[in-house]
Amino acid sequence: VIFDFNSDTNIRNWVIVDDVVMGGRSNGNMRLTEDGHGLFTGRVSLENNGGFSSVRYRCDKLRVTPENKIKLRIKGDGNKYQFRVKDNLRNYYSYITYFDTSGDWEEIEIKLKDMYPTFRGRTLNMPNFEANSVEEITLLIGNKKAQEFQLIMDSIVLE
């Protein structure tokens, strides 16, 4: 289990990173709900060349293989989200994939080997994920439109 949200969960290590780092106006928030779920909410704004909000979690180094999967138990809002991992915190790039949400509780399964490297929205000419560790995970919304969002998280599990 990478992260299991419950009423006793400490979410202090979940950090919001919005487009304000480059002058944008989006804002996200991460909190724990009364029933113990992680709640990532906010508004994406396109003002000042903005357009994304994210929440990241730096974890203890997880030993993985490209064959591993990450399962997210989430309840989205019908929007598309991006899931990112970093195999090394010092890397400037992340490995990413996208997933759609239905508005219902669902389990999203992500194969590490299917994640591809990007930096600032550009796909890099490098292989898909083939590392042996994960040190950071990120959930991001940035659909090139202004929108409200809400993503409820129950668990993130490595299989």
Helices and strands as residue ranges (DSSP letters): E 3-4, E 14-18, G 19-22, E 27-32, E 38-44, G 47-49, E 53-63, E 69-75, E 80-86, E 94-100, E 105-111, G 112-114, E 116-119, E 122-123, E 133-141, E 147-158
